[in-house]
Amino acid sequence: MASERPNFLVILADDLGFSDPGCYGGEIATPNLDALAAGGLRYTQFYNTARCWPTRAAVMTGYYPQQVRRDSMPGATRQYGGGGKRPDWAQTLAEYLRPAGYRTYHSGKWHIDGKPTNNGFDLSDEATRSPGFFDSIRKKNRDPKFYRTTATAQHAIDCLQEHAEDHADQPFFHFLAFHAPHFPLHALPEDIERYRDRYIAGWDALREERKHRQRELGMDVGPLSPIEQEVGPPYAFPDQIEVLGEGEITRPLPWDELTKEQQQFQATKMAIHAAMVDRMDQEIGRVLAQLKEMGQFENTWICFLSDNGASAEIMVRGEGHDPSASPGSAATYLCLGPGFSSAANTPFRRHKTWVHEGGISTPFIVHWPEGIRSKNELRTNLGHAIDIAPTVLDLARVELDETAGPPMSGQSLKPSFDDSDATIHDELWFYHEGNWALRQGDWKIIHSNISRPFPWLRSETAANESKEDGDWQLYHLANDRAEQNDVADKHPERVQQMADRWWELRDQFLRDSMNGSNPSKRAN
C-alpha cells in the first residue's frame, strides 16, 4: 500500500453500455481503458442507479440518491424530488477532501444540485446542459472546432497542469464526467468514418459477437438474454419520432425483418455511438498522459464507470433534427434506440431507466499501481456507485463525524483490491421511476414498471405507493443473470422476506431525505 495519500481521478461516462469497452467485450477501440484494466482490476458485478443524476449523487455523496433528495419518491414533497437540494449532512466528496488538504477539480457534466465551486471544488468548467456536443448552430460566433468531449478533457488537463505548477505539494481529487456517449449522437467525422460499415450485420449479430468475446476474456457474466422485442423506449414521443424519418423504429425487431433503409439508418446510429466512445477513450488517454508527465500516474487511484446502461430512449430536443444533414453532425438529433442499446448492454436485459441488469450494470475499472498489487484481474465482489465516496475517503485517511447524519450506505471497496471473495455488501437496493429491486447475495427481486414513468408526478391518485403494488419477480443471478427464469412462485417466503426488506429500506431512506436539521458533516 502506498505510503503517501493517493491522488484520485474518478471518470464517469454517460449512457455507456456494459459491453462497450474492449476490455468488457466490445469491438470499439478503447486502448486506454483496456490498458487501465490490464494494469488493474475489472469488476463484473458493479452497479449504478439506472439514471444520470441519481448516480452522480451516489458517486459524490456515498448515499443512495433517494436518501439525499436526488431521485423522486412518493411521499416526499416536490422540494425533495429528483431536482431537490441535498440535506446539509449530504456533502460532496470535494467538501470532505478539501479541508483534508486536497485540491479538488471538476471537469464536464455536473447534474447535481448547486454549482461545483459552491460544493467543495476549487476549479470547475461547470458545463451545463446544451443541445449537443458541438457549438450551437444558432450561435453567432460558433466555433467549428469545438467538440464537448475534447473540451472536457482539455479542461482536466489544464487543471492538472496548473496543479503541477502551483500546488505540487498537495494531493488532488479530480471528477472527470464526460457527456459521451449520451444522446444526441454527435461525433467527429473522422471518428465516424472508422465505424461507418461496421454494424450493417445488425444488433443480433453484434450481441453474439460481444458475448463470444466476453467468454474469451474469462468474464463469467451469464448467458445472453433474448432481446425483448415488445420493450421499446421508456417514454413515447410519436411526433418527435416521425421527424426522424422511415429509418427510425421504436422496437428492436429481428434485424432481417428491417428494410434496407432501416438497417442502414440503425447501423449508422451505432457507428456514431461507437465513434463517441472511441473519442472519449482517446481523450482519457490525453489525461493519463498528463498524469504520467507529472509523475503522478503511479500514485493516482483511477476508477471508471458509467452512470447507467445504454439508453433505449428516442426523442428530439434542443435545436431539433435536420434529416438532410449528415448523421452525427450538429444539425442532427439522433438517439441509439432499443436495438443497439440491447447490444451495448450485452449480455443483460433491458436498458437505462429499468433496474434489470442491463439498466444498472456498469463496467468498473480500478487502477492504482502503488496501492494495488493485482494486475489484469477480475473481481466479482458486489459493488455500487455509493461505494466510491467511502473508498476515496478511506484511502485518503479522512475520518467522518458520524453523528452529523445517517451513516453512508456505501462501503469501502479496499478489501476487494486483493480479495475477490471479500464481502462489500450483503444487499443492494434499487429504485427509479416505479422500477424497484433488491439484491441479496445471488437473489434479486424486481418490480417493473414499463408503462407509467413518473407515476407520482403525473397522477395525484398514484402519489402514494403501496405494498400491494409489488408484483415481484425473483431471479437467482448466479445461474440466471439474464433474468429469464422467474422463480417467485417456487420461493414465496423468500420473495416476501425480500419485499419486506425492500419496503423497510424504502421507508428508512424516505425518512433520511426528510431529515435536514442535522449540522453539516465535516471531515476530521
C-alpha positions as CSV (number, residue, x, y, z in Angstrom):
1,M,0.0,0.0,0.0
2,A,1.3,3.5,-0.9
3,S,2.8,5.4,2.0
4,E,1.6,8.7,0.7
5,R,-2.0,9.6,0.3
6,P,-3.0,9.0,-3.3
7,N,-4.5,11.3,-5.8
8,F,-7.9,10.4,-7.2
9,L,-9.3,10.5,-10.7
10,V,-13.0,9.4,-10.9
11,I,-14.0,9.1,-14.6
12,L,-17.7,8.9,-15.4
13,A,-19.2,8.1,-18.8
14,D,-22.8,8.8,-19.7
15,D,-25.1,6.1,-21.2
16,L,-22.3,3.7,-21.8
17,G,-23.3,0.1,-22.2
18,F,-21.7,-2.7,-20.1
19,S,-20.0,-4.3,-23.1
20,D,-19.0,-1.1,-25.0
21,P,-15.3,-1.0,-23.8
22,G,-13.0,-3.5,-25.4
23,C,-12.0,-5.0,-22.0
24,Y,-15.7,-5.8,-21.4
25,G,-16.2,-7.5,-24.8
26,G,-16.7,-4.6,-27.1
27,E,-15.3,-4.1,-30.6
28,I,-14.9,-0.3,-30.1
29,A,-11.3,0.8,-29.9
30,T,-10.7,1.7,-26.2
31,P,-7.0,1.1,-25.8
32,N,-6.6,3.5,-22.9
33,L,-9.4,1.9,-20.8
34,D,-8.1,-1.5,-21.8
35,A,-4.6,-0.6,-20.5
36,L,-6.1,0.6,-17.2
37,A,-7.8,-2.7,-16.9
38,A,-4.7,-4.7,-17.8
39,G,-2.8,-2.8,-15.1
40,G,-5.6,-3.1,-12.5
41,L,-9.0,-4.6,-11.8
42,R,-12.3,-5.1,-13.7
43,Y,-15.4,-5.6,-11.6
44,T,-18.2,-7.7,-13.2
45,Q,-20.9,-7.1,-10.6
46,F,-20.8,-3.4,-10.1
47,Y,-23.9,-1.3,-10.2
48,N,-25.2,2.2,-10.8
49,T,-28.7,3.6,-10.2
50,A,-30.1,3.3,-13.8
51,R,-30.1,7.0,-14.4
52,C,-27.9,10.0,-14.8
53,W,-28.5,12.4,-11.9
54,P,-29.1,9.8,-9.2
55,T,-25.8,8.0,-10.0
56,R,-23.9,11.3,-9.8
57,A,-25.4,12.0,-6.4
58,A,-24.4,8.4,-5.3
59,V,-20.8,8.8,-6.5
60,M,-20.4,12.2,-4.9
61,T,-22.1,11.5,-1.5
62,G,-21.9,7.8,-0.7
63,Y,-25.6,7.6,-0.2
64,Y,-28.5,6.2,-2.2
65,P,-29.8,9.2,-4.1
66,Q,-33.3,8.8,-2.5
67,Q,-31.7,9.5,0.8
68,V,-30.3,12.8,-0.3
69,R,-33.3,14.0,-2.3
70,R,-31.7,13.4,-5.7
71,D,-34.3,11.0,-7.0
72,S,-38.1,11.3,-6.7
73,M,-40.0,9.3,-4.1
74,P,-43.8,9.4,-3.5
75,G,-44.5,10.8,-0.1
76,A,-41.7,13.4,-0.3
77,T,-42.6,16.9,-1.2
78,R,-41.5,18.3,-4.6
79,Q,-38.8,20.1,-2.8
80,Y,-37.3,16.6,-2.1
81,G,-37.9,15.2,-5.6
82,G,-35.5,14.4,-8.3
83,G,-34.4,18.0,-8.5
84,G,-34.2,18.5,-4.8
85,K,-31.5,20.2,-2.7
86,R,-29.4,17.8,-0.7
87,P,-29.7,17.8,3.1
88,D,-26.9,19.7,4.9
89,W,-25.3,16.5,6.0
90,A,-25.0,15.1,2.5
91,Q,-21.8,16.7,1.4
92,T,-19.8,16.0,-1.8
93,L,-16.5,14.2,-1.8
94,A,-14.9,17.6,-2.6
95,E,-16.3,19.1,0.6
96,Y,-14.7,16.2,2.6
97,L,-11.4,16.3,0.9
98,R,-10.6,20.0,0.6
99,P,-10.4,20.6,4.4
100,A,-8.2,17.5,4.5
101,G,-5.6,19.1,2.3
102,Y,-6.7,18.0,-1.2
103,R,-7.0,20.3,-4.2
104,T,-10.4,19.5,-5.9
105,Y,-11.2,19.7,-9.6
106,H,-14.3,19.0,-11.7
107,S,-14.5,18.8,-15.5
108,G,-17.6,18.1,-17.6
109,K,-21.1,17.2,-16.7
110,W,-22.4,18.0,-13.2
111,H,-26.2,17.4,-12.9
112,I,-26.1,17.7,-9.1
113,D,-27.8,20.5,-7.2
114,G,-25.9,23.7,-6.8
115,K,-22.7,24.6,-8.6
116,P,-19.5,22.6,-8.2
117,T,-17.5,25.6,-6.9
118,N,-20.1,26.0,-4.2
119,N,-19.8,22.4,-3.3
120,G,-16.2,22.0,-2.4
121,F,-14.4,22.2,-5.8
122,D,-11.6,24.6,-6.3
123,L,-12.0,24.6,-10.1
124,S,-14.7,23.6,-12.5
125,D,-15.8,24.2,-16.0
126,E,-19.4,24.0,-14.8
127,A,-20.6,22.5,-18.1
128,T,-24.3,23.0,-18.3
129,R,-27.0,21.3,-20.3
130,S,-26.7,22.0,-24.0
131,P,-28.4,20.8,-27.2
132,G,-25.4,18.7,-28.2
133,F,-21.6,18.2,-28.4
134,F,-20.9,20.9,-31.0
135,D,-21.3,24.6,-30.6
136,S,-24.9,25.7,-31.2
137,I,-25.8,26.0,-34.9
138,R,-27.6,29.2,-33.9
139,K,-24.5,30.8,-32.2
140,K,-23.3,33.9,-33.9
141,N,-19.6,33.2,-33.2
142,R,-19.8,29.4,-33.5
143,D,-16.5,27.6,-33.1
144,P,-16.5,24.9,-35.8
145,K,-13.7,23.1,-34.0
146,F,-15.4,22.8,-30.6
147,Y,-16.3,19.2,-29.5
148,R,-17.5,18.7,-26.0
149,T,-15.6,15.5,-25.2
150,T,-12.3,17.1,-26.2
151,A,-13.1,20.3,-24.4
152,T,-13.9,18.4,-21.2
153,A,-10.6,16.5,-21.4
154,Q,-8.7,19.7,-22.1
155,H,-10.1,21.4,-19.0
156,A,-9.0,18.4,-17.0
157,I,-5.5,18.7,-18.5
158,D,-5.4,22.4,-17.8
159,C,-6.4,21.8,-14.1
160,L,-3.6,19.1,-13.8
161,Q,-1.0,21.4,-15.4
162,E,-1.9,24.2,-13.0
163,H,-1.8,21.8,-10.1
164,A,1.7,20.7,-11.1
165,E,2.9,24.3,-11.4
166,D,1.2,25.8,-8.3
167,H,0.1,23.0,-5.9
168,A,2.5,20.2,-6.4
169,D,2.9,19.8,-2.6
170,Q,-0.8,18.8,-2.3
171,P,-2.7,15.7,-3.4
172,F,-5.7,16.2,-5.7
173,F,-9.1,14.8,-6.4
174,H,-10.5,15.2,-9.9
175,F,-14.0,14.3,-11.0
176,L,-14.0,13.9,-14.8
177,A,-17.5,13.5,-16.1
178,F,-17.9,13.0,-19.8
179,H,-21.2,13.6,-21.6
180,A,-20.4,10.9,-24.1
181,P,-22.0,8.8,-25.4
182,H,-25.3,10.3,-24.3
183,F,-27.7,11.5,-27.0
184,P,-27.7,13.4,-29.2
185,L,-25.4,11.1,-31.2
186,H,-22.8,13.7,-32.3
187,A,-19.3,12.7,-33.3
188,L,-16.4,14.0,-35.3
189,P,-16.5,12.9,-39.0
190,E,-13.1,11.2,-38.9
191,D,-14.2,9.1,-35.9
192,I,-17.5,8.1,-37.5
193,E,-15.6,7.0,-40.7
194,R,-13.8,4.3,-38.7
195,Y,-17.1,2.6,-37.9
196,R,-19.2,3.5,-40.9
197,D,-19.8,0.0,-42.2
198,R,-19.0,-1.9,-39.1
199,Y,-22.6,-2.5,-37.9
200,I,-24.5,-3.4,-41.0
201,A,-24.8,-7.0,-39.8
202,G,-27.1,-5.7,-37.1
203,W,-27.7,-5.9,-33.4
204,D,-28.4,-9.7,-33.2
205,A,-25.0,-10.5,-34.7
206,L,-23.3,-7.8,-32.6
207,R,-24.7,-9.3,-29.3
208,E,-23.4,-12.7,-30.3
209,E,-20.0,-11.3,-31.2
210,R,-19.7,-9.4,-27.9
211,K,-20.8,-12.4,-25.8
212,H,-18.2,-14.6,-27.5
213,R,-15.5,-12.0,-26.8
214,Q,-16.6,-11.8,-23.1
215,R,-16.1,-15.6,-22.9
216,E,-12.6,-15.2,-24.4
217,L,-11.9,-12.6,-21.7
218,G,-12.9,-15.0,-19.0
219,M,-15.9,-12.9,-17.9
220,D,-18.5,-15.2,-16.4
221,V,-21.4,-12.8,-16.6
222,G,-24.1,-15.3,-17.5
223,P,-25.9,-16.3,-20.7
224,L,-27.1,-14.0,-23.4
225,S,-30.6,-12.7,-22.7
226,P,-33.0,-12.6,-25.6
227,I,-33.9,-9.1,-26.9
228,E,-37.3,-8.1,-25.6
229,Q,-39.0,-7.0,-28.8
230,E,-42.0,-5.5,-27.0
231,V,-39.9,-3.2,-24.8
232,G,-39.1,0.0,-26.6
233,P,-38.2,3.5,-25.5
234,P,-39.4,4.1,-21.9
235,Y,-41.2,7.3,-23.0
236,A,-43.4,7.9,-26.0
237,F,-42.8,10.8,-28.3
238,P,-44.5,9.8,-31.6
239,D,-44.5,13.3,-33.1
240,Q,-40.8,13.6,-32.5
241,I,-40.0,10.1,-33.9
242,E,-41.9,10.9,-37.0
243,V,-39.4,13.7,-37.7
244,L,-36.6,11.2,-37.8
245,G,-38.0,9.5,-40.9
246,E,-38.8,6.0,-42.1
247,G,-35.4,4.6,-41.0
248,E,-36.3,5.0,-37.3
249,I,-38.0,2.2,-35.4
250,T,-39.2,2.0,-31.8
251,R,-38.9,-1.7,-31.2
252,P,-35.8,-4.0,-31.5
253,L,-37.2,-6.3,-34.2
254,P,-35.1,-9.1,-35.7
255,W,-32.6,-7.5,-38.0
256,D,-33.6,-9.4,-41.0
257,E,-37.2,-8.1,-40.7
258,L,-36.0,-4.5,-41.2
259,T,-36.0,-2.8,-44.6
260,K,-32.6,-1.9,-46.1
261,E,-33.3,1.7,-45.3
262,Q,-33.9,0.9,-41.7
263,Q,-30.9,-1.3,-41.4
264,Q,-28.6,1.4,-42.8
265,F,-30.1,4.1,-40.6
266,Q,-29.8,2.0,-37.4
267,A,-26.2,0.9,-38.3
268,T,-25.2,4.5,-38.9
269,K,-26.5,5.4,-35.4
270,M,-24.4,2.7,-33.8
271,A,-21.4,3.8,-35.8
272,I,-21.8,7.3,-34.3
273,H,-22.2,5.8,-30.8
274,A,-19.0,3.9,-31.3
275,A,-17.2,7.0,-32.5
276,M,-18.3,8.8,-29.4
277,V,-16.9,6.1,-27.2
278,D,-13.7,5.9,-29.2
279,R,-13.2,9.6,-28.9
280,M,-13.8,9.6,-25.2
281,D,-11.1,6.9,-24.8
282,Q,-8.7,9.0,-26.9
283,E,-9.3,11.9,-24.6
284,I,-8.9,9.8,-21.5
285,G,-5.5,8.9,-23.0
286,R,-4.5,12.5,-23.1
287,V,-5.5,13.0,-19.5
288,L,-3.5,9.9,-18.5
289,A,-0.5,11.2,-20.4
290,Q,-0.6,14.4,-18.4
291,L,-0.6,12.4,-15.2
292,K,2.5,10.5,-16.4
293,E,4.2,13.7,-17.4
294,M,3.6,15.0,-13.8
295,G,5.0,11.8,-12.3
296,Q,1.6,11.1,-10.6
297,F,0.3,8.2,-12.6
298,E,1.5,5.5,-10.3
299,N,0.0,7.0,-7.2
300,T,-3.3,8.1,-8.6
301,W,-6.3,5.9,-7.8
302,I,-8.3,5.9,-11.0
303,C,-11.8,4.5,-11.4
304,F,-14.0,4.4,-14.5
305,L,-17.7,3.7,-14.7
306,S,-21.0,4.6,-16.4
307,D,-23.9,6.4,-14.8
308,N,-26.4,3.9,-16.3
309,G,-26.8,1.3,-19.0
310,A,-27.1,2.2,-22.7
311,S,-30.3,4.0,-23.5
312,A,-33.4,2.9,-25.5
313,E,-34.7,6.5,-25.5
314,I,-35.7,8.1,-28.8
315,M,-36.5,11.8,-28.8
316,V,-35.7,15.1,-30.4
317,R,-34.7,18.0,-28.1
318,G,-32.9,21.4,-28.3
319,E,-32.4,22.7,-31.8
320,G,-34.3,19.8,-33.5
321,H,-33.3,17.4,-36.2
322,D,-32.5,18.2,-39.8
323,P,-32.9,14.9,-41.8
324,S,-31.0,16.4,-44.7
325,A,-27.8,17.0,-42.6
326,S,-25.0,14.4,-42.3
327,P,-25.9,12.0,-39.4
328,G,-23.9,12.8,-36.3
329,S,-23.4,16.5,-37.2
330,A,-24.5,19.5,-35.2
331,A,-27.8,19.9,-37.1
332,T,-29.0,16.3,-36.3
333,Y,-30.5,14.8,-33.1
334,L,-30.4,11.0,-33.1
335,C,-30.6,8.5,-30.3
336,L,-29.3,5.0,-30.1
337,G,-32.7,3.3,-29.6
338,P,-33.6,-0.1,-28.1
339,G,-32.0,-2.3,-30.8
340,F,-28.3,-1.3,-30.5
341,S,-28.9,-0.4,-26.8
342,S,-29.6,-4.1,-26.3
343,A,-26.3,-4.8,-28.0
344,A,-24.4,-2.3,-25.9
345,N,-25.8,-3.8,-22.7
346,T,-24.8,-7.4,-23.7
347,P,-25.5,-9.9,-22.2
348,F,-28.0,-8.3,-20.0
349,R,-31.7,-7.5,-20.2
350,R,-33.2,-4.0,-20.8
351,H,-31.8,-0.5,-20.7
352,K,-31.3,2.7,-18.8
353,T,-34.2,3.6,-16.5
354,W,-35.0,0.0,-15.7
355,V,-33.4,-1.8,-12.8
356,H,-32.9,-5.0,-14.7
357,E,-29.2,-5.9,-15.1
358,G,-29.0,-4.0,-18.4
359,G,-30.1,-0.8,-16.8
360,I,-27.9,-0.9,-13.7
361,S,-24.7,-3.0,-14.6
362,T,-21.7,-0.9,-15.4
363,P,-18.1,-1.5,-16.3
364,F,-16.0,-0.6,-13.3
365,I,-12.2,-0.4,-13.7
366,V,-9.8,0.4,-10.9
367,H,-6.1,1.2,-11.4
368,W,-3.6,2.2,-8.7
369,P,-0.1,0.7,-9.2
370,E,1.3,2.0,-5.9
371,G,-1.6,0.6,-3.9
372,I,-3.0,-2.5,-5.7
373,R,-0.7,-5.4,-6.3
374,S,-3.1,-7.3,-8.5
375,K,-3.0,-6.7,-12.2
376,N,-5.4,-7.6,-15.0
377,E,-7.7,-9.4,-12.6
378,L,-11.5,-9.7,-12.5
379,R,-13.5,-9.0,-9.4
380,T,-16.9,-10.5,-8.7
381,N,-17.5,-8.6,-5.4
382,L,-20.8,-6.8,-5.3
383,G,-20.3,-3.1,-5.6
384,H,-22.2,0.1,-6.3
385,A,-21.7,3.7,-7.2
386,I,-22.4,4.6,-3.5
387,D,-19.1,2.8,-2.7
388,I,-16.8,5.3,-4.5
389,A,-17.1,8.1,-1.8
390,P,-16.3,5.9,1.2
391,T,-13.5,4.2,-0.8
392,V,-11.9,7.5,-1.6
393,L,-12.2,8.8,2.0
394,D,-10.8,5.5,3.3
395,L,-7.7,5.7,1.0
396,A,-7.3,9.5,1.8
397,R,-7.4,8.7,5.5
398,V,-10.3,11.1,6.1
399,E,-12.5,10.3,9.1
400,L,-16.1,11.5,9.2
401,D,-18.2,12.8,12.1
402,E,-20.8,10.0,12.0
403,T,-23.1,12.0,14.4
404,A,-23.9,14.6,11.8
405,G,-26.1,12.4,9.6
406,P,-27.0,8.8,8.8
407,P,-24.1,6.5,8.1
408,M,-23.1,6.3,4.5
409,S,-24.8,3.5,2.7
410,G,-21.7,2.8,0.6
411,Q,-18.8,0.8,1.8
412,S,-15.1,1.0,1.1
413,L,-14.0,-1.3,-1.8
414,K,-10.5,-1.5,-0.4
415,P,-10.9,-5.2,0.9
416,S,-11.7,-6.2,-2.7
417,F,-8.5,-4.9,-4.1
418,D,-6.7,-8.1,-3.1
419,D,-9.6,-10.4,-2.4
420,S,-12.3,-11.3,-4.9
421,D,-14.2,-13.1,-2.1
422,A,-14.3,-10.1,0.3
423,T,-17.8,-9.1,1.1
424,I,-18.6,-5.5,0.4
425,H,-22.4,-5.7,0.5
426,D,-24.9,-8.3,1.7
427,E,-27.6,-6.4,-0.2
428,L,-28.1,-3.6,-2.6
429,W,-31.3,-1.6,-3.1
430,F,-32.6,-0.1,-6.3
431,Y,-35.4,2.4,-7.1
432,H,-36.2,4.5,-10.1
433,E,-39.4,5.7,-11.6
434,G,-41.6,2.8,-10.4
435,N,-38.9,0.2,-11.1
436,W,-37.8,-1.5,-7.8
437,A,-35.2,-4.1,-7.0
438,L,-33.3,-5.7,-4.1
439,R,-30.3,-7.9,-4.4
440,Q,-29.3,-10.1,-1.5
441,G,-26.4,-12.4,-2.3
442,D,-27.3,-14.1,-5.6
443,W,-31.0,-13.5,-5.2
444,K,-32.8,-10.5,-6.8
445,I,-36.4,-9.4,-6.7
446,I,-37.7,-6.9,-9.3
447,H,-40.9,-4.9,-9.7
448,S,-41.0,-3.5,-13.2
449,N,-43.0,-0.5,-14.4
450,I,-42.9,-0.2,-18.2
451,S,-46.0,1.9,-18.9
452,R,-46.1,4.5,-16.1
453,P,-42.8,6.5,-15.8
454,F,-43.0,9.3,-13.2
455,P,-46.4,7.9,-12.0
456,W,-46.4,10.1,-8.8
457,L,-45.7,13.3,-10.9
458,R,-48.5,12.6,-13.4
459,S,-51.3,11.4,-11.3
460,E,-52.5,12.6,-7.9
461,T,-54.1,9.2,-7.3
462,A,-50.7,7.5,-7.8
463,A,-48.9,9.7,-5.3
464,N,-48.7,7.1,-2.6
465,E,-47.0,3.7,-3.3
466,S,-48.5,0.7,-1.6
467,K,-47.1,-2.7,-0.8
468,E,-50.0,-4.1,-2.9
469,D,-48.2,-2.6,-5.9
470,G,-45.4,-5.1,-5.6
471,D,-45.8,-7.7,-8.4
472,W,-42.4,-9.1,-7.7
473,Q,-40.3,-11.3,-9.8
474,L,-37.4,-13.4,-8.3
475,Y,-34.2,-14.4,-10.1
476,H,-31.1,-16.3,-8.9
477,L,-28.3,-14.4,-10.6
478,A,-25.6,-17.0,-10.1
479,N,-27.1,-19.0,-12.9
480,D,-29.6,-16.6,-14.4
481,R,-28.1,-13.1,-14.6
482,A,-30.0,-12.8,-17.9
483,E,-33.2,-12.7,-15.7
484,Q,-35.1,-15.2,-17.8
485,N,-36.3,-17.7,-15.2
486,D,-38.7,-16.1,-12.7
487,V,-38.8,-18.4,-9.7
488,A,-41.1,-16.3,-7.5
489,D,-43.8,-19.0,-7.4
490,K,-41.2,-21.6,-6.2
491,H,-39.9,-19.4,-3.3
492,P,-42.8,-17.3,-2.0
493,E,-41.3,-17.0,1.5
494,R,-38.0,-15.6,0.1
495,V,-40.0,-13.1,-2.1
496,Q,-42.0,-12.0,1.0
497,Q,-38.8,-11.6,3.1
498,M,-37.0,-9.6,0.4
499,A,-40.1,-7.5,-0.4
500,D,-40.5,-6.6,3.3
501,R,-36.8,-5.6,3.4
502,W,-37.1,-3.5,0.3
503,W,-40.0,-1.6,1.9
504,E,-38.1,-1.3,5.1
505,L,-35.2,0.4,3.3
506,R,-37.5,2.5,1.2
507,D,-39.2,3.9,4.3
508,Q,-35.9,4.5,6.0
509,F,-34.5,6.3,3.0
510,L,-37.6,8.5,2.8
511,R,-37.1,9.4,6.5
512,D,-33.5,10.2,5.8
513,S,-34.5,12.5,2.9
514,M,-36.8,14.5,5.2
515,N,-34.1,15.0,7.8
516,G,-32.3,18.3,7.1
517,S,-31.9,19.5,10.6
518,N,-28.5,17.9,11.4
519,P,-25.4,20.1,11.1
520,S,-23.2,19.6,8.1
521,K,-21.0,16.5,8.3
522,R,-17.4,17.6,8.4
523,A,-14.2,15.7,7.8
524,N,-11.9,15.3,10.8
